[in-house]
């Protein structure tokens, strides 16, 4: 898997203005963050991207919605480490490497 690196909401570039690239586990981790940040149906170019809407108070439903959004990616384990309603810290394992990332759900990205 090959992807452009996203940094502060924009494509990261090198000193020559070329997009930096991610591959392997780094690309999967980045796609997991994007998928969990975006509400499903809000990205005009890929309506299947993201997770279904969920109430931040319903932890069990929230985890199921996250798992549904991540189903197409190659990961081994997913868990929610923290959740305070406005932000969520999740952990995911890819190729025997685990990382925890912070996610804040926003509105439409179209």
C-alpha positions in Angstrom: 0.0 0.0 0.0 1.4 3.4 -1.0 -0.1 6.7 0.1 0.8 10.4 0.3 1.7 11.5 3.8 -0.8 13.9 5.5 0.6 16.4 8.0 -1.6 19.0 9.7 -4.4 18.3 7.3 -2.4 18.8 4.1 -0.1 16.7 1.9 3.4 16.8 3.3 6.1 17.8 0.8 9.9 17.7 0.7 12.1 20.7 -0.1 11.5 20.2 -3.8 7.7 20.4 -3.4 7.2 16.7 -4.1 4.7 14.8 -2.0 6.2 12.6 0.7 5.0 9.0 0.5 4.1 6.4 3.1 4.0 2.7 2.5 3.4 -0.5 4.4 2.3 -0.2 8.0 2.7 3.6 8.1 0.1 3.9 5.3 -2.3 1.6 7.0 -2.0 3.5 10.3 -2.6 6.8 8.5 -5.7 5.4 6.7 -7.0 4.1 10.0 -6.8 7.7 11.5 -8.5 9.2 8.4 -11.2 6.5 8.4 -12.0 7.1 12.1 -12.0 10.9 11.7 -14.4 11.1 8.8 -18.1 10.4 9.1 -19.2 7.9 6.4 -20.7 9.6 3.3 -19.1 13.0 3.9 -16.2 12.7 1.4 -17.6 13.4 -2.1 -15.0 11.3 -4.0 -15.5 8.2 -1.8 -18.8 8.0 0.0 -17.8 4.6 1.6 -14.9 6.3 3.4 -15.3 6.7 7.1 -17.3 5.3 9.9 -21.1 5.3 10.3 -22.5 7.9 12.7 -22.6 7.0 16.4 -23.4 8.5 19.7 -20.1 9.1 21.6 -21.8 7.8 24.8 -22.5 4.4 23.4 -19.1 2.8 23.7 -20.1 -0.7 22.4 -21.8 0.8 19.3 -18.9 3.2 18.8 -16.4 0.2 18.7 -18.6 -1.7 16.3 -18.8 1.4 14.0 -15.0 1.8 14.1 -14.5 -1.9 13.3 -16.9 -1.6 10.3 -15.0 1.4 9.0 -11.7 -0.4 9.3 -12.8 -3.7 7.9 -11.2 -3.2 4.5 -7.7 -2.6 5.9 -5.1 -5.1 6.9 -4.9 -4.8 10.7 -4.8 -7.5 13.4 -6.2 -5.8 16.5 -8.2 -2.7 17.3 -9.2 -1.2 20.6 -10.4 2.1 22.1 -8.0 3.2 24.8 -9.7 6.5 25.8 -12.9 8.2 24.9 -14.2 11.4 26.4 -16.8 12.3 23.8 -14.9 14.9 21.8 -11.8 12.8 21.2 -10.9 9.2 21.1 -7.5 7.4 21.4 -7.5 4.1 19.7 -4.9 1.4 19.3 -4.3 -0.7 16.2 -1.9 -3.5 15.4 -0.4 -3.9 11.9 2.3 -6.4 11.1 3.1 -7.0 14.8 3.5 -3.2 15.4 1.1 -1.4 17.7 0.4 2.3 17.8 -2.1 4.5 19.6 -3.4 7.5 17.8 -5.8 10.3 18.7 -8.9 11.0 16.7 -11.3 13.9 16.7 -14.4 13.5 14.6 -15.3 16.4 12.4 -18.1 17.2 10.0 -18.1 17.0 6.3 -14.7 16.9 4.4 -16.2 17.6 1.0 
